[in-house]
Amino acid sequence: MALDRRIEAAMAQAVAQGQGGDAPARLAGALDYAVTPGGARIRPTILLSVALACGDDRPGLSDAAAVALELIHSASLVHDDLPCFDDADIRRGKPSVHRAYSEPLAVLTGDSLIVMAFEVLARAADNAPDRAVALIGALARRTGMPMGICAGQGWESEAVINLSAYHRAKTGALFIAATQMGALAAGQEAEPWEELGARIGEAFQVADDLRDALCSADELGKPVGQDALHARPNAVRELGVQGAMGRLKDILGGAIASIPSCPGEAMLAQMVNRYAERMMPGALSASPVRARA
């Protein structure tokens, strides 16, 4: 089964279980609204790609890990869009959850998706209990404090921002989770996969800065100019457009060089190159990104 169909099937099953029984109808509807359409599903795709590169001998557990990660990401978007944070009206080309369902239901939707993520992993634990426990720990570390996306959001309330820690937590955390959880689901050690996830996350942040500066709201399906509006650090402001593009290529070259030795190493290098082409607004380059020496 292609990765996109594999992810969507597992996502639909998880959300359906969260909507079962005598669930409140509007909150049940908001759960599905928050995770569809799925966008690029880049994080679960990376996770499953790493799992496949490492053998993917427990595909049910890999699917659960991919779903759990995407549920956490979706929850973070629901919360990021709230009036107390970005106050965004649009997400993925449609009204954000708090605009479509109300602010209280948006808070509950994000909370429910976070809990659902860990429930999905718990239900899959009988596939390989030791791996499931490791997956729960990895996802928790990259969700909360001090190294997760909650910490990343928290940095925006500080008078002085540690830029490296901010980017690593806000954007990098779930990409590190993606590579490490893919390895864990396939029975491999997590630590060797941290650098790859961190580099992909850093590249995604620079690409997002470029899109925020260069693209329209219609192109992105969400508000643009948010970094300037909220006085956030931005690679384009610091390096210029050409400097940010060069930085992105350098990061992606380092990502390819950091891929641990595994049966699917060449496939992962191709994946990074595909994402390089998709990340850049407009044409990145006709030539593929090369591993940095």
C-alpha positions as CSV (number, residue, x, y, z in Angstrom):
1,M,0.0,0.0,0.0
2,A,1.3,3.5,-0.9
3,L,2.4,5.5,2.2
4,D,-0.3,8.2,1.7
5,R,-3.1,5.6,1.6
6,R,-1.6,3.8,4.5
7,I,-1.5,7.0,6.6
8,E,-5.1,8.1,5.6
9,A,-6.6,4.7,6.4
10,A,-4.9,4.6,9.9
11,M,-5.9,8.2,10.5
12,A,-9.6,7.5,9.6
13,Q,-9.7,4.5,11.9
14,A,-8.2,6.5,14.9
15,V,-10.6,9.4,14.5
16,A,-13.6,7.1,14.1
17,Q,-12.8,5.5,17.4
18,G,-12.7,8.9,19.0
19,Q,-16.1,9.7,17.6
20,G,-17.8,6.5,18.8
21,G,-20.3,5.9,21.6
22,D,-22.4,8.7,23.0
23,A,-19.9,11.4,22.0
24,P,-20.9,15.1,21.8
25,A,-21.7,15.6,18.1
26,R,-20.1,19.0,17.5
27,L,-16.8,18.0,19.2
28,A,-16.8,14.7,17.3
29,G,-17.2,16.7,14.1
30,A,-14.4,19.0,15.0
31,L,-12.0,16.1,15.4
32,D,-12.5,15.1,11.8
33,Y,-12.5,18.7,10.7
34,A,-9.1,19.3,12.4
35,V,-7.3,16.5,10.7
36,T,-8.8,16.7,7.1
37,P,-7.7,17.5,4.6
38,G,-4.4,16.2,5.7
39,G,-2.0,18.5,3.8
40,A,1.3,16.9,3.0
41,R,1.4,14.6,6.0
42,I,5.1,15.1,5.9
43,R,5.9,14.0,9.5
44,P,4.1,10.6,9.3
45,T,5.5,10.0,5.8
46,I,9.1,10.6,7.1
47,L,8.3,8.3,10.0
48,L,7.1,5.4,7.8
49,S,9.9,6.0,5.4
50,V,12.5,5.5,8.2
51,A,10.6,2.5,9.4
52,L,10.6,1.0,5.9
53,A,14.3,1.8,5.6
54,C,14.9,-0.2,8.8
55,G,12.8,-3.2,7.9
56,D,9.3,-2.3,9.1
57,D,8.8,-5.7,10.7
58,R,5.8,-4.4,12.8
59,P,3.8,-2.4,10.3
60,G,0.8,-2.1,12.7
61,L,3.0,-0.4,15.2
62,S,4.6,1.8,12.6
63,D,1.1,2.9,11.5
64,A,0.1,3.7,15.1
65,A,3.3,5.7,15.5
66,A,2.6,7.7,12.3
67,V,-1.0,8.4,13.3
68,A,0.0,9.5,16.8
69,L,2.6,11.9,15.5
70,E,0.2,13.4,13.0
71,L,-2.5,13.8,15.7
72,I,0.0,15.7,17.9
73,H,0.9,17.9,14.9
74,S,-2.8,18.5,14.1
75,A,-3.5,19.4,17.8
76,S,-0.7,21.9,17.7
77,L,-2.1,23.6,14.6
78,V,-5.6,23.9,16.3
79,H,-4.0,25.5,19.4
80,D,-1.6,27.7,17.4
81,D,-4.5,29.3,15.5
82,L,-6.4,30.3,18.7
83,P,-6.8,34.0,19.5
84,C,-4.4,33.7,22.4
85,F,-1.6,32.7,20.0
86,D,-1.8,33.5,16.2
87,D,-5.5,34.3,16.0
88,A,-5.6,32.8,12.5
89,D,-8.8,32.7,10.6
90,I,-7.7,30.2,7.9
91,R,-5.9,26.9,8.1
92,R,-5.4,24.6,5.0
93,G,-7.6,26.8,2.9
94,K,-10.7,26.6,5.2
95,P,-11.8,28.4,8.4
96,S,-9.6,27.4,11.4
97,V,-11.3,25.2,14.0
98,H,-12.1,28.0,16.5
99,R,-13.8,30.0,13.6
100,A,-15.8,27.0,12.4
101,Y,-16.7,25.5,15.8
102,S,-16.0,28.1,18.5
103,E,-13.0,28.8,20.7
104,P,-14.0,26.5,23.6
105,L,-14.5,23.6,21.2
106,A,-11.2,24.3,19.5
107,V,-9.4,24.0,22.9
108,L,-11.2,20.7,23.5
109,T,-10.4,19.5,20.0
110,G,-6.7,20.1,20.5
111,D,-6.7,18.5,23.9
112,S,-8.7,15.5,22.6
113,L,-6.3,14.9,19.7
114,I,-3.3,14.9,22.1
115,V,-4.9,12.3,24.3
116,M,-6.0,10.3,21.3
117,A,-2.4,10.2,20.1
118,F,-1.2,8.4,23.2
119,E,-4.3,6.1,23.2
120,V,-3.4,5.0,19.7
121,L,0.0,4.0,20.8
122,A,-1.3,2.2,23.9
123,R,-3.8,0.2,21.8
124,A,-0.9,-0.9,19.5
125,A,1.3,-2.0,22.4
126,D,0.5,-5.7,22.1
127,N,2.5,-5.7,18.8
128,A,5.7,-5.1,20.7
129,P,5.3,-3.7,24.2
130,D,8.9,-2.6,24.6
131,R,8.8,-0.7,21.4
132,A,5.5,0.9,22.2
133,V,6.8,2.1,25.6
134,A,9.8,3.7,23.8
135,L,7.5,5.3,21.2
136,I,5.3,6.8,23.9
137,G,8.4,8.2,25.6
138,A,9.8,9.6,22.4
139,L,6.6,11.3,21.4
140,A,6.0,12.8,24.9
141,R,9.6,14.3,25.0
142,R,9.0,16.0,21.7
143,T,5.5,17.3,22.7
144,G,6.0,18.7,26.2
145,M,8.7,20.4,28.2
146,P,11.6,21.0,28.0
147,M,12.3,19.8,24.4
148,G,8.9,19.6,22.8
149,I,6.6,21.8,20.8
150,C,5.1,23.2,24.0
151,A,8.5,24.6,24.9
152,G,8.7,26.0,21.4
153,Q,5.5,27.9,21.9
154,G,6.6,29.0,25.3
155,W,9.7,30.7,23.9
156,E,7.5,33.2,22.2
157,S,6.5,34.5,25.7
158,E,10.1,35.2,26.8
159,A,11.6,38.6,26.7
160,V,14.9,37.1,25.3
161,I,14.6,34.2,22.9
162,N,17.2,31.5,22.6
163,L,16.9,31.2,18.8
164,S,18.5,27.8,18.5
165,A,16.4,26.3,21.2
166,Y,13.3,28.0,19.9
167,H,13.6,26.6,16.4
168,R,14.6,23.1,17.6
169,A,11.6,22.9,19.9
170,K,8.9,24.7,17.8
171,T,9.7,23.2,14.4
172,G,12.4,20.6,14.9
173,A,10.8,18.6,17.7
174,L,8.2,16.7,15.7
175,F,10.7,16.0,12.8
176,I,13.1,14.5,15.4
177,A,10.2,12.5,16.7
178,A,9.4,11.4,13.1
179,T,12.9,9.9,12.4
180,Q,13.4,8.5,15.9
181,M,9.9,6.9,16.1
182,G,10.3,5.4,12.7
183,A,13.5,3.7,13.9
184,L,11.9,2.6,17.2
185,A,8.9,1.1,15.5
186,A,11.2,-1.1,13.5
187,G,13.2,-2.1,16.5
188,Q,16.2,0.2,16.0
189,E,17.9,2.6,18.4
190,A,16.6,6.2,18.4
191,E,19.7,8.2,19.0
192,P,21.4,7.8,15.6
193,W,18.4,9.2,13.9
194,E,18.2,12.5,15.9
195,E,20.5,14.5,13.6
196,L,18.5,13.6,10.5
197,G,15.3,14.8,12.1
198,A,16.8,17.9,13.5
199,R,18.2,18.9,10.1
200,I,14.9,18.2,8.3
201,G,13.2,20.3,10.9
202,E,15.7,23.2,10.5
203,A,15.2,23.0,6.7
204,F,11.4,23.1,7.1
205,Q,11.7,26.2,9.3
206,V,13.8,28.0,6.7
207,A,11.5,27.0,3.9
208,D,8.5,28.1,6.0
209,D,10.2,31.5,6.5
210,L,10.6,31.8,2.7
211,R,7.0,30.9,2.1
212,D,5.8,33.3,4.8
213,A,7.8,36.1,3.1
214,L,7.2,35.3,-0.6
215,C,3.9,33.4,-1.0
216,S,0.3,34.6,-0.9
217,A,-2.3,33.4,1.6
218,D,-4.2,31.7,-1.3
219,E,-1.0,29.7,-2.2
220,L,-0.4,28.6,1.4
221,G,-4.0,28.2,2.6
222,K,-3.2,30.2,5.7
223,P,-2.3,33.8,6.7
224,V,1.1,35.1,5.5
225,G,3.4,37.7,7.0
226,Q,2.9,36.2,10.5
227,D,6.6,36.4,11.4
228,A,6.7,40.1,10.9
229,L,3.3,40.6,12.6
230,H,4.4,38.7,15.7
231,A,8.0,39.9,15.6
232,R,9.4,36.4,15.3
233,P,12.9,35.4,14.1
234,N,12.9,34.8,10.3
235,A,15.7,33.5,8.1
236,V,14.7,35.8,5.2
237,R,14.9,38.9,7.4
238,E,18.3,37.8,8.7
239,L,19.9,36.4,5.5
240,G,17.8,37.8,2.6
241,V,16.0,35.6,0.1
242,Q,19.1,34.3,-1.7
243,G,20.9,33.7,1.6
244,A,18.0,31.8,3.0
245,M,17.8,29.6,-0.2
246,G,21.5,28.8,0.1
247,R,21.1,28.0,3.8
248,L,18.2,25.6,2.9
249,K,20.3,23.7,0.4
250,D,23.2,23.5,2.9
251,I,20.9,22.1,5.6
252,L,19.4,19.5,3.3
253,G,22.9,18.4,2.1
254,G,23.8,17.9,5.7
255,A,20.6,15.9,6.2
256,I,21.6,13.5,3.5
257,A,25.0,13.1,4.9
258,S,23.6,12.4,8.4
259,I,21.4,9.4,7.3
260,P,22.5,6.4,9.4
261,S,23.6,3.2,7.7
262,C,20.5,1.1,7.0
263,P,19.1,-1.0,4.1
264,G,17.0,1.9,2.8
265,E,19.7,4.6,3.0
266,A,19.5,5.4,-0.7
267,M,15.7,5.6,-0.6
268,L,15.9,8.1,2.3
269,A,18.4,10.2,0.4
270,Q,15.9,10.3,-2.5
271,M,13.1,11.3,0.0
272,V,15.2,14.3,1.2
273,N,15.7,15.4,-2.4
274,R,12.0,15.2,-3.1
275,Y,11.2,17.3,-0.1
276,A,13.9,19.8,-1.1
277,E,11.9,20.3,-4.4
278,R,8.6,20.7,-2.5
279,M,9.8,23.0,0.2
280,M,11.1,25.8,-1.9
281,P,8.7,28.5,-3.2
282,G,9.2,28.4,-7.0
283,A,12.1,26.5,-8.6
284,L,14.7,25.4,-6.1
285,S,17.2,24.0,-8.6
286,A,17.2,21.6,-11.5
287,S,20.0,19.6,-9.8
288,P,19.4,17.5,-6.7
289,V,20.8,18.4,-3.3
290,R,24.1,16.7,-2.7
291,A,25.4,15.3,0.6
292,R,27.7,17.7,2.3
293,A,31.3,16.6,2.5
